[in-house]
Amino acid sequence: MISIIVKFHVTADSADAFPSITREFTEATRAEPGNKWFQWSRNVEDPQEYVLIEAFDDDAAEAHVSSDHFAKGLEAMRPHLVETPKILSRQIEGDDWDLMGELQIDQ
């Protein structure tokens, strides 16, 4: 699978509205064949930073970045960003989250 993490530094004026700004893009991406997850988080230490964690089947990421909703989503975000987003994109083994071996919880 391809695992992608992106950090978005947004303007102070857009910080609270950013989930709404990205909602259409998020919903369209989650509906894509081969999308495993697409999850936003807000940095608790910097409320102007959002982190996107996403994963795709190996052959699905290219279709994602070639989609109309991808281009539309980037343009919707652009005026709300302070700087170019930072990204980690890696092909990794597996097809889902693993359990953390160092912190097992008995249920």
C-alpha positions as CSV (number, residue, x, y, z in Angstrom):
1,M,0.0,0.0,0.0
2,I,1.0,3.6,-0.4
3,S,1.0,5.6,2.9
4,I,0.9,9.4,2.7
5,I,1.2,12.0,5.4
6,V,0.7,15.7,4.6
7,K,1.1,18.7,6.9
8,F,-0.9,21.8,5.9
9,H,-0.1,25.2,7.6
10,V,-3.3,27.3,7.2
11,T,-3.9,31.0,7.8
12,A,-5.2,32.0,11.2
13,D,-8.4,33.2,9.6
14,S,-9.0,29.8,8.0
15,A,-8.0,27.5,10.8
16,D,-11.4,26.8,12.2
17,A,-13.1,26.6,8.8
18,F,-10.5,24.3,7.2
19,P,-12.5,21.1,7.7
20,S,-15.4,22.6,5.9
21,I,-13.2,23.9,3.1
22,T,-11.8,20.4,2.5
23,R,-15.1,18.5,3.1
24,E,-16.0,17.9,-0.6
25,F,-12.5,16.8,-1.4
26,T,-12.4,14.5,1.6
27,E,-15.7,12.9,0.8
28,A,-14.8,12.3,-2.8
29,T,-11.5,10.8,-1.9
30,R,-13.0,8.5,0.6
31,A,-15.3,7.2,-2.1
32,E,-12.5,6.4,-4.5
33,P,-11.8,2.7,-5.3
34,G,-8.6,1.7,-3.5
35,N,-8.7,4.4,-0.8
36,K,-8.0,2.7,2.5
37,W,-8.4,5.8,4.7
38,F,-8.3,9.6,4.5
39,Q,-8.2,11.2,8.0
40,W,-7.6,14.7,9.1
41,S,-6.2,15.8,12.5
42,R,-5.5,19.2,14.0
43,N,-2.2,19.8,15.8
44,V,-3.0,20.3,19.5
45,E,0.1,22.5,19.8
46,D,-0.4,24.5,16.6
47,P,-4.1,25.1,15.7
48,Q,-3.0,26.4,12.3
49,E,-1.6,23.0,11.3
50,Y,-3.7,20.1,10.0
51,V,-2.2,16.7,9.3
52,L,-3.7,14.4,6.7
53,I,-3.1,10.7,7.0
54,E,-4.1,8.7,3.9
55,A,-3.5,5.3,2.3
56,F,-4.3,3.7,-1.0
57,D,-3.9,0.4,-2.6
58,D,-0.7,0.4,-4.7
59,D,-2.4,1.0,-8.0
60,A,-5.0,3.6,-6.7
61,A,-2.8,6.6,-5.7
62,E,-2.1,7.6,-9.3
63,A,-5.8,7.7,-10.1
64,H,-6.3,9.9,-7.0
65,V,-3.9,12.6,-8.0
66,S,-5.2,12.5,-11.6
67,S,-8.8,13.0,-10.5
68,D,-10.9,16.1,-11.1
69,H,-11.8,16.3,-7.4
70,F,-8.1,16.3,-6.5
71,A,-7.4,19.3,-8.7
72,K,-10.5,21.1,-7.4
73,G,-9.6,20.3,-3.8
74,L,-6.1,21.7,-4.1
75,E,-7.5,24.9,-5.6
76,A,-10.0,25.2,-2.8
77,M,-7.2,24.9,-0.2
78,R,-4.7,27.1,-2.0
79,P,-5.9,30.5,-0.7
80,H,-6.1,29.3,2.9
81,L,-2.5,28.0,3.1
82,V,0.5,29.9,4.5
83,E,3.1,27.7,2.8
84,T,3.6,24.7,0.5
85,P,2.4,21.6,2.4
86,K,5.0,19.1,3.6
87,I,4.5,15.5,2.5
88,L,5.8,12.0,3.2
89,S,4.7,9.4,0.6
90,R,6.0,5.8,0.9
91,Q,5.1,2.4,-0.4
92,I,4.9,0.1,2.6
93,E,4.2,-3.6,3.2
94,G,0.8,-4.6,4.5
95,D,-2.7,-3.4,3.8
96,D,-3.9,-2.1,7.1
97,W,-2.8,-0.7,10.5
98,D,-0.8,-3.1,12.7
99,L,-1.3,-3.3,16.5
100,M,1.4,-1.6,18.6
101,G,3.5,-4.3,20.2
102,E,4.8,-2.1,23.0
103,L,1.4,-1.2,24.3
104,Q,-1.0,-4.1,24.3
105,I,-4.5,-3.6,25.9
106,D,-6.4,-6.7,27.0
107,Q,-10.1,-6.5,26.1
